[in-house]
Amino acid sequence: MTIQHPIDNRLPALLRSGEPLRGIFTALPSPAIVEMCAYAGFTFVIVDNEHGAADFETTEHMLRAARASGIVPVVRCFPEDIARVLDMGASGIQVPMTETAADARELVQRVRYPGAGRRGSAFSGRAAGYGAFPGAAHTARSNEGVALIAMIETPQGVANAAEIAAVEGIDAVFVGPNDLAHAMGHGNDWNAPAVAEAIERALRAVRDAGKCAGIIALTPEDERRYGECGARYFATVATSLITQAFRQAAQAGRDTPPAALRY
């Protein structure tokens, strides 16, 4: 009998593969949604603990659902939550608002065990199988098999994209277009020419630094356009897809337009 290790360690190699990867953000605190994303065929799921409502216990259940259903789980979280999320068995950590190489180096220190960082060592949590997979083997699997993805979401981050990507221990850099558009004074219009140019410049800088570039891609056209700039780690948004499908179902066969949304 072979017991499956709690940590799915495929992501760093996937990010280095040169192949496009398609995943999905979910801010819904639901293990069932994670399984649905897996069965739909996404390669990875990003459990969104920046904007979502999942507590730590639910996050751990979502990681279990990912491991059981075969989808690679990334958790977007704040720096202060990295240690706990890693001990739960995340395959990747995605951290918002990285603006400098110094920020990136600090994230590496939080994610990697001593030798490459300063992560605190404990073998009692899920990531180490509650003690079933302790010691040097767990340390090596974690340092080598857990991906670190820095997010660029400000003009300063764009300006420093190459330096952020060049930091050893950063596996990918993800451009957050919505926050970038807001930071540049364009609201949520990330297709504004100045924002579009900044996005493309950041993606190219990451690619040219030899790292995987990522971005939200809501359509195949988005994937094509950003792919030409070097992006390979594409994520759509679960709640957007679900709401769109619900509205289509609610209006199916009706001649009247959907009810207007009030703000």
Secondary structure as a PSIPRED ss2 file (coil, helix, strand):
# PSIPRED VFORMAT (PSIPRED V4.0)

   1 M C   1.000  0.000  0.000
   2 T C   1.000  0.000  0.000
   3 I C   1.000  0.000  0.000
   4 Q C   1.000  0.000  0.000
   5 H C   1.000  0.000  0.000
   6 P C   1.000  0.000  0.000
   7 I C   1.000  0.000  0.000
   8 D C   1.000  0.000  0.000
   9 N C   1.000  0.000  0.000
  10 R C   1.000  0.000  0.000
  11 L H   0.000  1.000  0.000
  12 P H   0.000  1.000  0.000
  13 A H   0.000  1.000  0.000
  14 L H   0.000  1.000  0.000
  15 L H   0.000  1.000  0.000
  16 R H   0.000  1.000  0.000
  17 S C   1.000  0.000  0.000
  18 G C   1.000  0.000  0.000
  19 E C   1.000  0.000  0.000
  20 P C   1.000  0.000  0.000
  21 L E   0.000  0.000  1.000
  22 R E   0.000  0.000  1.000
  23 G E   0.000  0.000  1.000
  24 I E   0.000  0.000  1.000
  25 F E   0.000  0.000  1.000
  26 T E   0.000  0.000  1.000
  27 A C   1.000  0.000  0.000
  28 L C   1.000  0.000  0.000
  29 P C   1.000  0.000  0.000
  30 S C   1.000  0.000  0.000
  31 P H   0.000  1.000  0.000
  32 A H   0.000  1.000  0.000
  33 I H   0.000  1.000  0.000
  34 V H   0.000  1.000  0.000
  35 E H   0.000  1.000  0.000
  36 M H   0.000  1.000  0.000
  37 C H   0.000  1.000  0.000
  38 A H   0.000  1.000  0.000
  39 Y H   0.000  1.000  0.000
  40 A H   0.000  1.000  0.000
  41 G C   1.000  0.000  0.000
  42 F C   1.000  0.000  0.000
  43 T C   1.000  0.000  0.000
  44 F E   0.000  0.000  1.000
  45 V E   0.000  0.000  1.000
  46 I E   0.000  0.000  1.000
  47 V E   0.000  0.000  1.000
  48 D E   0.000  0.000  1.000
  49 N C   1.000  0.000  0.000
  50 E C   1.000  0.000  0.000
  51 H C   1.000  0.000  0.000
  52 G C   1.000  0.000  0.000
  53 A C   1.000  0.000  0.000
  54 A C   1.000  0.000  0.000
  55 D C   1.000  0.000  0.000
  56 F H   0.000  1.000  0.000
  57 E H   0.000  1.000  0.000
  58 T H   0.000  1.000  0.000
  59 T H   0.000  1.000  0.000
  60 E H   0.000  1.000  0.000
  61 H H   0.000  1.000  0.000
  62 M H   0.000  1.000  0.000
  63 L H   0.000  1.000  0.000
  64 R H   0.000  1.000  0.000
  65 A H   0.000  1.000  0.000
  66 A H   0.000  1.000  0.000
  67 R H   0.000  1.000  0.000
  68 A H   0.000  1.000  0.000
  69 S H   0.000  1.000  0.000
  70 G C   1.000  0.000  0.000
  71 I C   1.000  0.000  0.000
  72 V E   0.000  0.000  1.000
  73 P E   0.000  0.000  1.000
  74 V E   0.000  0.000  1.000
  75 V E   0.000  0.000  1.000
  76 R E   0.000  0.000  1.000
  77 C C   1.000  0.000  0.000
  78 F C   1.000  0.000  0.000
  79 P H   0.000  1.000  0.000
  80 E H   0.000  1.000  0.000
  81 D H   0.000  1.000  0.000
  82 I H   0.000  1.000  0.000
  83 A H   0.000  1.000  0.000
  84 R H   0.000  1.000  0.000
  85 V H   0.000  1.000  0.000
  86 L H   0.000  1.000  0.000
  87 D H   0.000  1.000  0.000
  88 M H   0.000  1.000  0.000
  89 G C   1.000  0.000  0.000
  90 A C   1.000  0.000  0.000
  91 S C   1.000  0.000  0.000
  92 G E   0.000  0.000  1.000
  93 I E   0.000  0.000  1.000
  94 Q E   0.000  0.000  1.000
  95 V E   0.000  0.000  1.000
  96 P C   1.000  0.000  0.000
  97 M C   1.000  0.000  0.000
  98 T C   1.000  0.000  0.000
  99 E C   1.000  0.000  0.000
 100 T C   1.000  0.000  0.000
 101 A H   0.000  1.000  0.000
 102 A H   0.000  1.000  0.000
 103 D H   0.000  1.000  0.000
 104 A H   0.000  1.000  0.000
 105 R H   0.000  1.000  0.000
 106 E H   0.000  1.000  0.000
 107 L H   0.000  1.000  0.000
 108 V H   0.000  1.000  0.000
 109 Q H   0.000  1.000  0.000
 110 R H   0.000  1.000  0.000
 111 V H   0.000  1.000  0.000
 112 R C   1.000  0.000  0.000
 113 Y C   1.000  0.000  0.000
 114 P E   0.000  0.000  1.000
 115 G C   1.000  0.000  0.000
 116 A C   1.000  0.000  0.000
 117 G E   0.000  0.000  1.000
 118 R C   1.000  0.000  0.000
 119 R C   1.000  0.000  0.000
 120 G C   1.000  0.000  0.000
 121 S C   1.000  0.000  0.000
 122 A C   1.000  0.000  0.000
 123 F C   1.000  0.000  0.000
 124 S C   1.000  0.000  0.000
 125 G C   1.000  0.000  0.000
 126 R H   0.000  1.000  0.000
 127 A H   0.000  1.000  0.000
 128 A H   0.000  1.000  0.000
 129 G H   0.000  1.000  0.000
 130 Y H   0.000  1.000  0.000
 131 G H   0.000  1.000  0.000
 132 A C   1.000  0.000  0.000
 133 F C   1.000  0.000  0.000
 134 P C   1.000  0.000  0.000
 135 G H   0.000  1.000  0.000
 136 A H   0.000  1.000  0.000
 137 A H   0.000  1.000  0.000
 138 H H   0.000  1.000  0.000
 139 T H   0.000  1.000  0.000
 140 A H   0.000  1.000  0.000
 141 R H   0.000  1.000  0.000
 142 S H   0.000  1.000  0.000
 143 N H   0.000  1.000  0.000
 144 E H   0.000  1.000  0.000
 145 G H   0.000  1.000  0.000
 146 V C   1.000  0.000  0.000
 147 A E   0.000  0.000  1.000
 148 L E   0.000  0.000  1.000
 149 I E   0.000  0.000  1.000
 150 A E   0.000  0.000  1.000
 151 M E   0.000  0.000  1.000
 152 I E   0.000  0.000  1.000
 153 E C   1.000  0.000  0.000
 154 T C   1.000  0.000  0.000
 155 P H   0.000  1.000  0.000
 156 Q H   0.000  1.000  0.000
 157 G H   0.000  1.000  0.000
 158 V H   0.000  1.000  0.000
 159 A H   0.000  1.000  0.000
 160 N C   1.000  0.000  0.000
 161 A H   0.000  1.000  0.000
 162 A H   0.000  1.000  0.000
 163 E H   0.000  1.000  0.000
 164 I H   0.000  1.000  0.000
 165 A H   0.000  1.000  0.000
 166 A H   0.000  1.000  0.000
 167 V C   1.000  0.000  0.000
 168 E C   1.000  0.000  0.000
 169 G C   1.000  0.000  0.000
 170 I C   1.000  0.000  0.000
 171 D C   1.000  0.000  0.000
 172 A E   0.000  0.000  1.000
 173 V E   0.000  0.000  1.000
 174 F E   0.000  0.000  1.000
 175 V E   0.000  0.000  1.000
 176 G C   1.000  0.000  0.000
 177 P H   0.000  1.000  0.000
 178 N H   0.000  1.000  0.000
 179 D H   0.000  1.000  0.000
 180 L H   0.000  1.000  0.000
 181 A H   0.000  1.000  0.000
 182 H H   0.000  1.000  0.000
 183 A H   0.000  1.000  0.000
 184 M C   1.000  0.000  0.000
 185 G C   1.000  0.000  0.000
 186 H C   1.000  0.000  0.000
 187 G C   1.000  0.000  0.000
 188 N C   1.000  0.000  0.000
 189 D C   1.000  0.000  0.000
 190 W C   1.000  0.000  0.000
 191 N C   1.000  0.000  0.000
 192 A C   1.000  0.000  0.000
 193 P H   0.000  1.000  0.000
 194 A H   0.000  1.000  0.000
 195 V H   0.000  1.000  0.000
 196 A H   0.000  1.000  0.000
 197 E H   0.000  1.000  0.000
 198 A H   0.000  1.000  0.000
 199 I H   0.000  1.000  0.000
 200 E H   0.000  1.000  0.000
 201 R H   0.000  1.000  0.000
 202 A H   0.000  1.000  0.000
 203 L H   0.000  1.000  0.000
 204 R H   0.000  1.000  0.000
 205 A H   0.000  1.000  0.000
 206 V H   0.000  1.000  0.000
 207 R H   0.000  1.000  0.000
 208 D H   0.000  1.000  0.000
 209 A C   1.000  0.000  0.000
 210 G C   1.000  0.000  0.000
 211 K C   1.000  0.000  0.000
 212 C E   0.000  0.000  1.000
 213 A E   0.000  0.000  1.000
 214 G E   0.000  0.000  1.000
 215 I E   0.000  0.000  1.000
 216 I E   0.000  0.000  1.000
 217 A C   1.000  0.000  0.000
 218 L C   1.000  0.000  0.000
 219 T C   1.000  0.000  0.000
 220 P H   0.000  1.000  0.000
 221 E H   0.000  1.000  0.000
 222 D H   0.000  1.000  0.000
 223 E H   0.000  1.000  0.000
 224 R H   0.000  1.000  0.000
 225 R H   0.000  1.000  0.000
 226 Y H   0.000  1.000  0.000
 227 G H   0.000  1.000  0.000
 228 E C   1.000  0.000  0.000
 229 C C   1.000  0.000  0.000
 230 G C   1.000  0.000  0.000
 231 A E   0.000  0.000  1.000
 232 R E   0.000  0.000  1.000
 233 Y E   0.000  0.000  1.000
 234 F E   0.000  0.000  1.000
 235 A E   0.000  0.000  1.000
 236 T E   0.000  0.000  1.000
 237 V E   0.000  0.000  1.000
 238 A H   0.000  1.000  0.000
 239 T H   0.000  1.000  0.000
 240 S H   0.000  1.000  0.000
 241 L H   0.000  1.000  0.000
 242 I H   0.000  1.000  0.000
 243 T H   0.000  1.000  0.000
 244 Q H   0.000  1.000  0.000
 245 A H   0.000  1.000  0.000
 246 F H   0.000  1.000  0.000
 247 R H   0.000  1.000  0.000
 248 Q H   0.000  1.000  0.000
 249 A H   0.000  1.000  0.000
 250 A H   0.000  1.000  0.000
 251 Q H   0.000  1.000  0.000
 252 A C   1.000  0.000  0.000
 253 G C   1.000  0.000  0.000
 254 R C   1.000  0.000  0.000
 255 D C   1.000  0.000  0.000
 256 T C   1.000  0.000  0.000
 257 P C   1.000  0.000  0.000
 258 P C   1.000  0.000  0.000
 259 A C   1.000  0.000  0.000
 260 A C   1.000  0.000  0.000
 261 L C   1.000  0.000  0.000
 262 R C   1.000  0.000  0.000
 263 Y C   1.000  0.000  0.000
